[in-house]
Amino acid sequence: MGISPLAFTGLSKFSDDFQAIVNRTVAIANLPVQRLQSDQATLLSKKTAMGNLRSSVANLASALSSLGSVAGSRAVSAASSSTKVNVSVTGSPIAANYAVSEITSLATSASATAKTGLSDKDATPLAGPGLSLSLTVGASVHTIALTESSDNLQGVADAINAGNFGVRASIIDTGAASGQFFLALNASEAGPAAISLRPSAGGEETEILQQTNPGSNALFKFNGQPVSSKSNSISSVVEGLAFTLNETTSAGESITISAQPSRNTLSAAMKTFVSSYNNLRDAVDAQSGEQAGSLSGDRIVYEVQSRMRAVVGVSGPDGSGSLAKFGLTMGANGKMSFDDSAVQWMGDADLESAFAFLGGAPGALGSIAGDLDQLSDPITGLIAYELSSYDLTDRRLTAQIETLSQRVSATQATLFAQLQAADALLSQLESQQNIIEASVESLNLVMFGKRDR
């Protein structure tokens, strides 16, 4: 909050002096405000630097977590030989090839539409005198109670949607001159299901709907074994792999699903880790040494450095590993580098050792992600608490600055009014002095014929 200066517009010859008094008094009174504003600017600088540091720590934690996941799944990547089946890795699958064939049916939802259209969706009754409809979805039967005002197409659709009946209702408007409104029901889940709607007191001849899709399960063979699923997305067939069926297959067609370790996947995760580590190294270096930034000496910086040393000194679950064994080396500047060829030319045994060293087990590199999360978590992390304390201090400083600024403004206004009154009095005295001097000079001229010098 700034102090608005008041411009002194006096009439006496001392008006400039009075303006200087106001300016000097306000400047002295405003010194505490300026100190608080300086403290607030420093606090903002620290808050910005701390936020950037938190982001860098979080990125390294994320990179380590991803690296641990990749190593935990043994860098298995999944691929499909056809777009008719998509596959993804969801855990730690066994490296193998699988065959998907005879996709004869995809999972679809059952649906039904009214046999007859209505010209008025808000007035024509459907339930009749009993004001009740019986809805059947698969093996479940539900009673829909209506009122005279809701016994119409719109009221029935609203009642079905308000219930937990396993279907959703909508109204189709064909735009025809008459009979254009049709009730449509769609099952909430895929799979075979008979859908029926009729007045509770009516028989089969009173059926309102006709089934437009009976619904179906996904049917296919996996490595020659028949599989049935109510969903086209399947994650229960092979542990760690998820499939999505997109199309049926032709006769004799077989789709190959491949789940194999990928050194490229592992290398990419390690490169991301190295990049994140070096970015954090830069952020920490900017707050250390002779050219340290606003966080110089802050305990959080020391905490981050401690965890970075843990990354560099990790020895793996069995205590015999090191970063250098897997192409990771440290430079004299504290930066990390990665030799991709070290992974690409690893034998199977060395690759398994790399998975153990880089994974998320206790003592492995990936497990350090949890230690970094203790710092960077946006809710419970130490840096979040530090930022919260900055916000609290910032609010306190803002309140103090506002209070002191109001006091300075009040002091300025009071002094300004006092000096204006003094200036007006002096101006009056100056005017009287001028009159007296003019009278004396006139009297001298009359009496002595000359001016008094």
C-alpha positions, 0 to 999 in steps of 0.5 A, a space after each residue: 500500500 503506497 502513501 499518496 503525497 499531498 501537494 502543498 498549495 500555500 500562499 505565504 512565502 514559506 509555502 515551499 518550506 512547509 512542503 519540504 516539512 511535509 515531505 520530510 516528515 512523511 519520508 521519516 514516518 514511512 521508513 518502517 513501511 519501506 522496511 516491511 515492504 523490503 521484507 515482503 519482497 525478500 519473502 516473495 523471492 524465497 517463496 518463488 525459489 522454494 516453489 521452483 525447488 519443490 517442482 524439481 524435487 517432485 520431478 526427480 521423485 516422479 522419475 525415480 518412481 517411474 524408473 522403479 516401475 519400469 525395473 519392477 516390470 522388467 521393462 516389459 513392453 507389450 505390442 499387438 500384431 493387429 489393431 483389432 486388439 490393443 494391449 498395455 502393461 498394467 503390472 509385472 507380466 511374464 515375458 511371453 507371446 500369446 495368441 488371440 483368435 476367434 473373436 466371434 463377438 464383442 461385448 455390447 449392451 442390450 437395448 430396446 425401443 418402444 413399438 409405437 410412437 406417441 404424438 405427445 410425450 407429456 400427456 399420453 398415459 402408458 401405465 393405465 388405471 393402475 399407474 404402475 409399470 413392470 420393468 424387467 432387465 435380465 433376471 431383475 424385475 422392478 416396479 415403477 410407481 407413477 402418478 396421474 401427472 407422471 403417467 406419460 412418456 417423459 414421466 416414465 423416462 424420468 422415473 427409470 433414470 431416477 431408479 437403479 434399474 440397470 438401464 438408462 432411458 431416453 426419448 427419441 424424436 423422429 420429427 414425424 408429423 405424428 407419433 414421433 416420440 419413442 421411449 428408448 432403453 439402454 442397459 448400463 452394462 454390456 452382456 446379454 439381457 432381456 428388456 421388457 416394459 409393460 403395465 403391471 396388470 397387463 400380460 405379454 400382449 401389452 408389451 411396450 418395447 421391442 428389443 433392438 439389441 439383445 446384448 452380447 459378451 465378448 467371445 474369443 480364444 486366448 492361446 486356444 482357450 475359450 474366454 467370455 467377458 462382459 467387457 471388451 477391456 479385459 485385465 484378468 486373463 494374464 496378470 500384468 497385461 490388459 487387452 481391449 478388443 476392437 473388432 472381430 477376427 476372420 476365420 483362421 485369423 490369429 493375433 499375436 500379443 507380445 510381452 518382452 523386455 525392452 532395453 529401450 524402455 529401460 534406457 528412456 526411464 534412466 535418461 529421464 531420471 538423469 535429466 531430472 537429477 541434473 535439473 535438481 542439481 542446478 536448482 540446489 547449486 543456485 542456492 549454495 556457495 558464494 552466489 547463493 540465492 534467497 534460500 541460502 542457509 535454509 534447512 530445506 536446501 540441506 534436506 534436499 542435498 542429503 537426499 541427493 547424496 542418498 541417490 548417489 550412494 545407493 547400493 541396491 537391495 543386496 548392498 553390492 551395487 553402484 550407479 557406475 555398474 549400470 552406466 550412471 557416472 558422476 562428473 566433477 560438477 556434481 552432474 550425472 551422465 548416462 551411457 546408453 550402451 551399457 544397457 544395450 549391451 548387457 547380458 541377461 544376468 546383468 540386466 536382471 541385476 539392473 532391474 533389482 538395483 533400479 527397482 522399488 524394493 527397499 535399498 533399490 534406487 527407485 525406493 528413494 522416490 518415497 524419501 523425496 516425496 516427503 519433501 515435495 508432496 504438495 499437501 504433506 511435504 516439508 516444502 509445502 509446510 515451508 511455503 505455508 509458513 511463507 504465506 502466513 508471514 506474507 499475510 502478516 506483513 501485508 496487514 502490518 504494512 496496511 496499518 502503518 501506511 494508514 497511520 502515515 497517511 493520517 499523520 500526513 493529513 494532520 500535519 498538512 492541515 496544520 501547516 495549511 492553517 499556519 500558511 494562511 495565518 502567515 499569508 494574512 500577516 504578510 498582507 497586513 505587513 504590506 499594508 503597513 509598509 505602504 502606509 508608512 511610505 505614503 506618510 513619509 512622502 507627504 511629510 518629507 517629500 521623499 521615500 524612506 529608504 
